[in-house]
Amino acid sequence: MTGHDRVLVWFRRDLRHFDHAALSHGLQAARAVHCVFVFDTEILDALEDREDRRVEFLWHTVTELKAELERLGGGLHVLHGRARDLVPRFAAQLAVDAVYANHDYEPAAIERDAHVAHALAAQGRGFKSFKDQVVFERAEILTKTGKPYHVFTPYKNAWLAALSDAAIRPWPVADHASKLVPDAGTAVPELEVLGFRPTNLTDLKLPLGITGGRRLVEEFLQRIDHYHERRDYPAVRGPSYLSVHLRFGTVSVRELVRHARARGTAGAHVWLSELIWREFYFQLLWHYPHVVNHSFKPEFEGLRFENREDWFAAWCEGRTGYPIVDAAMRQLNASGYMHNRLRMIAASFLVKDLLVDWRWGERYFARKLNDFDLAANNGGWQWAASTGCDAQPYFRIFSPVSQSERFDDSGRFVRQYLPVLSEVPARFIHAPWTMGPLDQQAAGVVIGRDYPAPIVDHAQARQAALRMFAAVKQAPASER
């Protein structure tokens, strides 16, 4: 594959030096390949917190990627500014024939890439992008009538039927690395130069960058066979913890699918289903970009949420009086991570107990999650809120007490993030307000003083949620 003298490979959410579609295509197509990453101010300036773990994770990862490319004989130019302006300008400076990148499926990124492609075309340069962050994309998995799937299980079955060795074959890089061009000693801007301050990221001991992703893959493969048994328990090391690495592309989804497929155990199969859920949400966002700000199901645009700001603040800060919800939110605020089961519980509680618009919660998660991904975050929230594609039926409402009893039976997770409840007996840990005065005294916690009483009564809140949904379901279409 040839055709270009010089190519610029633009790294975005694919921060690794191996099994990289755009880099591999560039190395096979051109005589010389330059690499660039842009700390994009259009994205960074929109972030609310100047201490953002994702930016720090990104900084560490870009620094490692630069070192790995240098080890291969090349380099990484690291720029800071508006990518839509800098990439065409830098392409002209290097006099490359084309810019290569991997597909991004978010509406804002699609618009940005179209702008860059137009600017490059005006210079007489090309822009090519490739599938990389998913196994199947866009319209590759459709129903027999050529429509996008709206239900996960049939989509999963079609996805698995389409899976082949070729679909998950790695893109070669090292074999052609001699074409990589060094970056002339350019440095990665310091975090403070980017306008951000260090966080507690290193204190959390989160495995960072390419090395961290590789270490997590190797560690997870030692326990993947038990994934289906352990994944729902937040006090147990059950998940892969790879979501942030998938988000930034420090690991290859093709490699992960190869591992799951080769293992063939029940645990590996269930974990593969989670990877397919990720792609299900990607294709939904591609086909239905309106879900970014609107319900997938139009009738639920008419939901009349109460949207009490004091209740929303209590949810954000982990002081609703429901331990499993509060512990989940405090885990998120302290670490940028929340266990997947807890994401469902917390989301259900916000929407169906506190009657707060799912978009409020989605935005809060988008601000706090290390692994924030628009497609997955939106899909998960609309699933929990019953407004989305193949969503939880609106009349199924999680009980925070029952969920806590089932998935944190001894209260180990709750006690970790709510130390004020550390001496509460297991029989009361999921509903501490049921303790009498003597039990509260013995546990060293007075409900309403040391730990909040429940902000709402779940049984009553459930009925209010059902009425809210029923009002929409029963309304004439003209009134929705």
VENJODA-V245193 format. One record per run of one state. SS is the DSSP state (a for helix, b for strand, c for the rest). FROM is the first residue (numbers start at 1). LEN is the number of residues. If there is no record, write none. Layout:
BEGIN
ss from len
SS FROM LEN
SS FROM LEN
END
This chain:
BEGIN
ss from len
c 1 3
b 4 8
c 12 9
a 21 9
b 30 11
a 41 4
c 45 8
a 53 19
c 72 5
b 77 5
c 82 1
a 83 12
c 95 3
b 98 5
c 103 4
a 107 16
c 123 3
b 126 5
c 131 21
a 152 11
c 163 3
a 166 3
c 169 5
a 174 6
b 180 1
c 181 28
a 209 12
c 221 3
a 224 7
c 231 12
a 243 6
c 249 4
a 253 11
c 264 2
a 266 22
c 288 1
a 289 4
c 293 5
a 298 5
c 303 6
a 309 9
c 318 5
a 323 13
c 336 4
a 340 14
c 354 4
a 358 11
c 369 5
a 374 12
c 386 14
a 400 8
c 408 4
a 412 6
c 418 1
a 419 3
c 422 10
a 432 3
c 435 2
a 437 7
c 444 3
b 447 1
c 448 3
b 451 1
c 452 6
a 458 17
c 475 2
a 477 3
c 480 1
END
